[in-house]
């Protein structure tokens, strides 16, 4: 299984984009996509395809997160997620 490099980004999401849309955008990829965020010194890592995990991560604009993808199409998955979460698209 291919592992793509991790990338740290700053969240910049349009208010029009919901977490449901973010989670749905990842479903087309075979790769597993993970987001890691440090909250009060404790790192939390969730699978982006998990709607419940995404809710619990409580992403806000300005948050620094790490995006990681694992799988055959990991580079495409990572590129799309990074664009979606950091480019204020919507």
N, CA, C and O atoms as a GROMACS GRO file, in nm:
protein
  360
    1UNK      N    1   0.085  -0.119   0.000
    1UNK     CA    2   0.000   0.000   0.000
    1UNK      C    3   0.089   0.124   0.000
    1UNK      O    4   0.182   0.134   0.079
    2UNK      N    5   0.060   0.216  -0.087
    2UNK     CA    6   0.141   0.336  -0.101
    2UNK      C    7   0.106   0.438   0.007
    2UNK      O    8  -0.011   0.458   0.041
    3UNK      N    9   0.210   0.500   0.061
    3UNK     CA   10   0.190   0.605   0.161
    3UNK      C   11   0.244   0.736   0.105
    3UNK      O   12   0.362   0.744   0.071
    4UNK      N   13   0.162   0.835   0.095
    4UNK     CA   14   0.206   0.966   0.048
    4UNK      C   15   0.260   1.044   0.168
    4UNK      O   16   0.230   1.014   0.283
    5UNK      N   17   0.339   1.142   0.138
    5UNK     CA   18   0.393   1.223   0.246
    5UNK      C   19   0.281   1.302   0.314
    5UNK      O   20   0.176   1.326   0.256
    6UNK      N   21   0.308   1.341   0.436
    6UNK     CA   22   0.212   1.423   0.510
    6UNK      C   23   0.233   1.568   0.471
    6UNK      O   24   0.341   1.608   0.428
    7UNK      N   25   0.127   1.647   0.486
    7UNK     CA   26   0.137   1.789   0.455
    7UNK      C   27   0.064   1.868   0.562
    7UNK      O   28  -0.051   1.839   0.594
    8UNK      N   29   0.132   1.969   0.618
    8UNK     CA   30   0.068   2.057   0.716
    8UNK      C   31   0.006   2.175   0.643
    8UNK      O   32   0.070   2.238   0.559
    9UNK      N   33  -0.119   2.204   0.675
    9UNK     CA   34  -0.190   2.316   0.613
    9UNK      C   35  -0.262   2.396   0.720
    9UNK      O   36  -0.278   2.352   0.834
   10UNK      N   37  -0.305   2.515   0.682
   10UNK     CA   38  -0.391   2.597   0.766
   10UNK      C   39  -0.530   2.593   0.704
   10UNK      O   40  -0.547   2.622   0.586
   11UNK      N   41  -0.629   2.557   0.784
   11UNK     CA   42  -0.766   2.545   0.735
   11UNK      C   43  -0.819   2.682   0.693
   11UNK      O   44  -0.808   2.779   0.767
   12UNK      N   45  -0.876   2.686   0.574
   12UNK     CA   46  -0.938   2.808   0.522
   12UNK      C   47  -1.055   2.764   0.435
   12UNK      O   48  -1.044   2.754   0.313
   13UNK      N   49  -1.169   2.738   0.499
   13UNK     CA   50  -1.286   2.683   0.432
   13UNK      C   51  -1.393   2.791   0.419
   13UNK      O   52  -1.418   2.867   0.512
   14UNK      N   53  -1.455   2.796   0.302
   14UNK     CA   54  -1.567   2.887   0.281
   14UNK      C   55  -1.681   2.850   0.376
   14UNK      O   56  -1.701   2.733   0.406
   15UNK      N   57  -1.754   2.949   0.421
   15UNK     CA   58  -1.869   2.922   0.508
   15UNK      C   59  -1.977   2.843   0.436
   15UNK      O   60  -2.064   2.783   0.500
   16UNK      N   61  -1.973   2.841   0.303
   16UNK     CA   62  -2.071   2.766   0.224
   16UNK      C   63  -2.043   2.616   0.226
   16UNK      O   64  -2.133   2.537   0.196
   17UNK      N   65  -1.922   2.576   0.260
   17UNK     CA   66  -1.882   2.436   0.259
   17UNK      C   67  -1.914   2.373   0.394
   17UNK      O   68  -1.877   2.425   0.499
   18UNK      N   69  -1.984   2.260   0.390
   18UNK     CA   70  -2.018   2.189   0.514
   18UNK      C   71  -1.926   2.069   0.530
   18UNK      O   72  -1.862   2.024   0.435
   19UNK      N   73  -1.919   2.017   0.653
   19UNK     CA   74  -1.836   1.899   0.676
   19UNK      C   75  -1.891   1.778   0.600
   19UNK      O   76  -1.816   1.687   0.567
   20UNK      N   77  -2.020   1.778   0.573
   20UNK     CA   78  -2.078   1.670   0.493
   20UNK      C   79  -2.017   1.671   0.354
   20UNK      O   80  -1.982   1.565   0.301
   21UNK      N   81  -2.004   1.788   0.295
   21UNK     CA   82  -1.945   1.800   0.161
   21UNK      C   83  -1.799   1.758   0.161
   21UNK      O   84  -1.753   1.693   0.067
   22UNK      N   85  -1.727   1.795   0.264
   22UNK     CA   86  -1.586   1.757   0.273
   22UNK      C   87  -1.573   1.606   0.281
   22UNK      O   88  -1.490   1.547   0.211
   23UNK      N   89  -1.654   1.543   0.365
   23UNK     CA   90  -1.650   1.398   0.379
   23UNK      C   91  -1.692   1.328   0.249
   23UNK      O   92  -1.629   1.231   0.209
   24UNK      N   93  -1.796   1.377   0.184
   24UNK     CA   94  -1.843   1.317   0.058
   24UNK      C   95  -1.739   1.328  -0.052
   24UNK      O   96  -1.726   1.238  -0.134
   25UNK      N   97  -1.664   1.438  -0.054
   25UNK     CA   98  -1.563   1.459  -0.158
   25UNK      C   99  -1.453   1.353  -0.152
   25UNK      O  100  -1.385   1.328  -0.252
   26UNK      N  101  -1.435   1.290  -0.038
   26UNK     CA  102  -1.329   1.191  -0.022
   26UNK      C  103  -1.374   1.049  -0.055
   26UNK      O  104  -1.291   0.960  -0.070
   27UNK      N  105  -1.503   1.027  -0.066
   27UNK     CA  106  -1.555   0.892  -0.085
   27UNK      C  107  -1.513   0.828  -0.217
   27UNK      O  108  -1.510   0.705  -0.227
   28UNK      N  109  -1.481   0.908  -0.318
   28UNK     CA  110  -1.446   0.854  -0.449
   28UNK      C  111  -1.305   0.795  -0.452
   28UNK      O  112  -1.269   0.726  -0.548
   29UNK      N  113  -1.226   0.821  -0.350
   29UNK     CA  114  -1.088   0.772  -0.347
   29UNK      C  115  -1.079   0.638  -0.274
   29UNK      O  116  -1.149   0.615  -0.176
   30UNK      N  117  -0.990   0.552  -0.324
   30UNK     CA  118  -0.962   0.427  -0.253
   30UNK      C  119  -0.875   0.454  -0.131
   30UNK      O  120  -0.883   0.382  -0.031
   31UNK      N  121  -0.793   0.557  -0.139
   31UNK     CA  122  -0.701   0.590  -0.030
   31UNK      C  123  -0.777   0.626   0.097
   31UNK      O  124  -0.887   0.681   0.093
   32UNK      N  125  -0.715   0.593   0.208
   32UNK     CA  126  -0.765   0.639   0.337
   32UNK      C  127  -0.698   0.773   0.363
   32UNK      O  128  -0.577   0.788   0.344
   33UNK      N  129  -0.776   0.870   0.406
   33UNK     CA  130  -0.726   1.006   0.425
   33UNK      C  131  -0.743   1.042   0.572
   33UNK      O  132  -0.851   1.028   0.629
   34UNK      N  133  -0.635   1.087   0.632
   34UNK     CA  134  -0.636   1.118   0.775
   34UNK      C  135  -0.604   1.265   0.798
   34UNK      O  136  -0.524   1.326   0.727
   35UNK      N  137  -0.669   1.321   0.898
   35UNK     CA  138  -0.640   1.457   0.943
   35UNK      C  139  -0.594   1.449   1.087
   35UNK      O  140  -0.653   1.377   1.168
   36UNK      N  141  -0.489   1.523   1.119
   36UNK     CA  142  -0.440   1.527   1.257
   36UNK      C  143  -0.439   1.672   1.303
   36UNK      O  144  -0.391   1.761   1.234
   37UNK      N  145  -0.494   1.693   1.422
   37UNK     CA  146  -0.501   1.826   1.482
   37UNK      C  147  -0.461   1.812   1.628
   37UNK      O  148  -0.502   1.718   1.696
   38UNK      N  149  -0.381   1.906   1.676
   38UNK     CA  150  -0.341   1.906   1.816
   38UNK      C  151  -0.432   2.002   1.892
   38UNK      O  152  -0.445   2.119   1.857
   39UNK      N  153  -0.497   1.948   1.996
   39UNK     CA  154  -0.588   2.027   2.079
   39UNK      C  155  -0.536   2.024   2.222
   39UNK      O  156  -0.529   1.918   2.284
   40UNK      N  157  -0.499   2.140   2.272
   40UNK     CA  158  -0.445   2.153   2.408
   40UNK      C  159  -0.334   2.051   2.435
   40UNK      O  160  -0.329   1.988   2.541
   41UNK      N  161  -0.244   2.038   2.338
   41UNK     CA  162  -0.129   1.950   2.355
   41UNK      C  163  -0.153   1.804   2.322
   41UNK      O  164  -0.058   1.725   2.321
   42UNK      N  165  -0.276   1.766   2.295
   42UNK     CA  166  -0.308   1.628   2.264
   42UNK      C  167  -0.339   1.614   2.115
   42UNK      O  168  -0.428   1.681   2.064
   43UNK      N  169  -0.265   1.525   2.044
   43UNK     CA  170  -0.293   1.507   1.901
   43UNK      C  171  -0.415   1.416   1.880
   43UNK      O  172  -0.428   1.312   1.944
   44UNK      N  173  -0.501   1.457   1.790
   44UNK     CA  174  -0.617   1.377   1.750
   44UNK      C  175  -0.605   1.348   1.602
   44UNK      O  176  -0.580   1.440   1.523
   45UNK      N  177  -0.622   1.222   1.563
   45UNK     CA  178  -0.617   1.185   1.422
   45UNK      C  179  -0.746   1.113   1.386
   45UNK      O  180  -0.788   1.020   1.455
   46UNK      N  181  -0.807   1.157   1.277
   46UNK     CA  182  -0.933   1.096   1.234
   46UNK      C  183  -0.922   1.058   1.086
   46UNK      O  184  -0.843   1.114   1.010
   47UNK      N  185  -1.005   0.961   1.048
   47UNK     CA  186  -1.019   0.925   0.907
   47UNK      C  187  -1.119   1.023   0.848
   47UNK      O  188  -1.232   1.033   0.897
   48UNK      N  189  -1.080   1.094   0.745
   48UNK     CA  190  -1.165   1.197   0.686
   48UNK      C  191  -1.293   1.140   0.628
   48UNK      O  192  -1.391   1.213   0.612
   49UNK      N  193  -1.294   1.011   0.596
   49UNK     CA  194  -1.416   0.949   0.542
   49UNK      C  195  -1.518   0.923   0.653
   49UNK      O  196  -1.633   0.887   0.624
   50UNK      N  197  -1.478   0.939   0.777
   50UNK     CA  198  -1.567   0.919   0.891
   50UNK      C  199  -1.635   1.051   0.926
   50UNK      O  200  -1.571   1.143   0.977
   51UNK      N  201  -1.763   1.058   0.900
   51UNK     CA  202  -1.838   1.180   0.929
   51UNK      C  203  -1.832   1.213   1.078
   51UNK      O  204  -1.812   1.329   1.114
   52UNK      N  205  -1.848   1.113   1.162
   52UNK     CA  206  -1.844   1.135   1.307
   52UNK      C  207  -1.707   1.184   1.352
   52UNK      O  208  -1.697   1.274   1.436
   53UNK      N  209  -1.601   1.126   1.296
   53UNK     CA  210  -1.466   1.171   1.329
   53UNK      C  211  -1.445   1.316   1.292
   53UNK      O  212  -1.382   1.392   1.366
   54UNK      N  213  -1.497   1.354   1.176
   54UNK     CA  214  -1.484   1.492   1.128
   54UNK      C  215  -1.558   1.589   1.220
   54UNK      O  216  -1.509   1.699   1.246
   55UNK      N  217  -1.674   1.550   1.267
   55UNK     CA  218  -1.749   1.634   1.362
   55UNK      C  219  -1.667   1.652   1.490
   55UNK      O  220  -1.655   1.764   1.541
   56UNK      N  221  -1.612   1.543   1.541
   56UNK     CA  222  -1.536   1.549   1.666
   56UNK      C  223  -1.408   1.631   1.655
   56UNK      O  224  -1.362   1.686   1.754
   57UNK      N  225  -1.351   1.640   1.535
   57UNK     CA  226  -1.228   1.718   1.517
   57UNK      C  227  -1.255   1.867   1.527
   57UNK      O  228  -1.165   1.944   1.561
   58UNK      N  229  -1.378   1.909   1.498
   58UNK     CA  230  -1.419   2.049   1.514
   58UNK      C  231  -1.325   2.147   1.443
   58UNK      O  232  -1.267   2.235   1.507
   59UNK      N  233  -1.310   2.130   1.312
   59UNK     CA  234  -1.222   2.217   1.234
   59UNK      C  235  -1.276   2.358   1.225
   59UNK      O  236  -1.396   2.379   1.208
   60UNK      N  237  -1.184   2.454   1.236
   60UNK     CA  238  -1.220   2.595   1.221
   60UNK      C  239  -1.114   2.662   1.134
   60UNK      O  240  -0.999   2.618   1.130
   61UNK      N  241  -1.152   2.768   1.066
   61UNK     CA  242  -1.055   2.844   0.989
   61UNK      C  243  -0.942   2.890   1.081
   61UNK      O  244  -0.966   2.936   1.193
   62UNK      N  245  -0.820   2.877   1.032
   62UNK     CA  246  -0.703   2.914   1.110
   62UNK      C  247  -0.638   2.796   1.182
   62UNK      O  248  -0.524   2.807   1.226
   63UNK      N  249  -0.709   2.682   1.193
   63UNK     CA  250  -0.650   2.563   1.255
   63UNK      C  251  -0.536   2.510   1.170
   63UNK      O  252  -0.546   2.507   1.047
   64UNK      N  253  -0.428   2.469   1.235
   64UNK     CA  254  -0.319   2.400   1.166
   64UNK      C  255  -0.345   2.251   1.179
   64UNK      O  256  -0.362   2.199   1.289
   65UNK      N  257  -0.348   2.182   1.064
   65UNK     CA  258  -0.372   2.038   1.064
   65UNK      C  259  -0.270   1.971   0.973
   65UNK      O  260  -0.205   2.035   0.891
   66UNK      N  261  -0.256   1.840   0.991
   66UNK     CA  262  -0.172   1.759   0.903
   66UNK      C  263  -0.263   1.666   0.826
   66UNK      O  264  -0.348   1.599   0.883
   67UNK      N  265  -0.245   1.664   0.693
   67UNK     CA  266  -0.321   1.576   0.605
   67UNK      C  267  -0.229   1.462   0.563
   67UNK      O  268  -0.114   1.485   0.524
   68UNK      N  269  -0.279   1.339   0.571
   68UNK     CA  270  -0.202   1.221   0.531
   68UNK      C  271  -0.295   1.128   0.454
   68UNK      O  272  -0.411   1.111   0.493
   69UNK      N  273  -0.246   1.069   0.346
   69UNK     CA  274  -0.325   0.974   0.269
   69UNK      C  275  -0.245   0.846   0.249
   69UNK      O  276  -0.123   0.850   0.231
   70UNK      N  277  -0.315   0.732   0.252
   70UNK     CA  278  -0.252   0.602   0.234
   70UNK      C  279  -0.336   0.523   0.135
   70UNK      O  280  -0.456   0.506   0.155
   71UNK      N  281  -0.272   0.474   0.028
   71UNK     CA  282  -0.344   0.393  -0.070
   71UNK      C  283  -0.298   0.421  -0.212
   71UNK      O  284  -0.212   0.506  -0.235
   72UNK      N  285  -0.356   0.348  -0.305
   72UNK     CA  286  -0.310   0.353  -0.444
   72UNK      C  287  -0.327   0.490  -0.509
   72UNK      O  288  -0.246   0.529  -0.593
   73UNK      N  289  -0.430   0.563  -0.472
   73UNK     CA  290  -0.453   0.696  -0.531
   73UNK      C  291  -0.430   0.806  -0.428
   73UNK      O  292  -0.497   0.910  -0.429
   74UNK      N  293  -0.334   0.783  -0.340
   74UNK     CA  294  -0.313   0.875  -0.227
   74UNK      C  295  -0.272   1.015  -0.270
   74UNK      O  296  -0.313   1.113  -0.207
   75UNK      N  297  -0.193   1.028  -0.377
   75UNK     CA  298  -0.150   1.162  -0.416
   75UNK      C  299  -0.268   1.245  -0.465
   75UNK      O  300  -0.279   1.363  -0.430
   76UNK      N  301  -0.355   1.185  -0.547
   76UNK     CA  302  -0.473   1.257  -0.595
   76UNK      C  303  -0.565   1.293  -0.480
   76UNK      O  304  -0.620   1.404  -0.475
   77UNK      N  305  -0.582   1.200  -0.387
   77UNK     CA  306  -0.667   1.225  -0.271
   77UNK      C  307  -0.612   1.339  -0.187
   77UNK      O  308  -0.685   1.429  -0.146
   78UNK      N  309  -0.481   1.334  -0.161
   78UNK     CA  310  -0.420   1.439  -0.079
   78UNK      C  311  -0.431   1.575  -0.147
   78UNK      O  312  -0.464   1.674  -0.082
   79UNK      N  313  -0.403   1.580  -0.277
   79UNK     CA  314  -0.411   1.707  -0.349
   79UNK      C  315  -0.550   1.768  -0.340
   79UNK      O  316  -0.564   1.888  -0.318
   80UNK      N  317  -0.654   1.685  -0.358
   80UNK     CA  318  -0.790   1.737  -0.353
   80UNK      C  319  -0.828   1.784  -0.213
   80UNK      O  320  -0.890   1.890  -0.198
   81UNK      N  321  -0.792   1.707  -0.113
   81UNK     CA  322  -0.826   1.743   0.025
   81UNK      C  323  -0.754   1.872   0.066
   81UNK      O  324  -0.815   1.960   0.127
   82UNK      N  325  -0.627   1.883   0.033
   82UNK     CA  326  -0.551   2.004   0.066
   82UNK      C  327  -0.615   2.124  -0.002
   82UNK      O  328  -0.631   2.229   0.060
   83UNK      N  329  -0.650   2.109  -0.129
   83UNK     CA  330  -0.715   2.220  -0.201
   83UNK      C  331  -0.849   2.256  -0.136
   83UNK      O  332  -0.879   2.373  -0.114
   84UNK      N  333  -0.928   2.155  -0.104
   84UNK     CA  334  -1.062   2.174  -0.047
   84UNK      C  335  -1.056   2.244   0.088
   84UNK      O  336  -1.137   2.332   0.117
   85UNK      N  337  -0.959   2.205   0.171
   85UNK     CA  338  -0.953   2.257   0.308
   85UNK      C  339  -0.872   2.385   0.324
   85UNK      O  340  -0.878   2.449   0.429
   86UNK      N  341  -0.796   2.423   0.222
   86UNK     CA  342  -0.709   2.540   0.241
   86UNK      C  343  -0.728   2.650   0.138
   86UNK      O  344  -0.661   2.753   0.145
   87UNK      N  345  -0.819   2.631   0.043
   87UNK     CA  346  -0.831   2.729  -0.066
   87UNK      C  347  -0.959   2.811  -0.064
   87UNK      O  348  -0.986   2.886  -0.158
   88UNK      N  349  -1.037   2.798   0.042
   88UNK     CA  350  -1.161   2.876   0.054
   88UNK      C  351  -1.251   2.856  -0.067
   88UNK      O  352  -1.312   2.951  -0.116
   89UNK      N  353  -1.260   2.729  -0.116
   89UNK     CA  354  -1.346   2.699  -0.229
   89UNK      C  355  -1.489   2.684  -0.181
   89UNK      O  356  -1.514   2.661  -0.063
   90UNK      N  357  -1.580   2.698  -0.271
   90UNK     CA  358  -1.720   2.680  -0.234
   90UNK      C  359  -1.799   2.780  -0.297
   90UNK      O  360  -1.921   2.782  -0.279
   0.00000   0.00000   0.00000
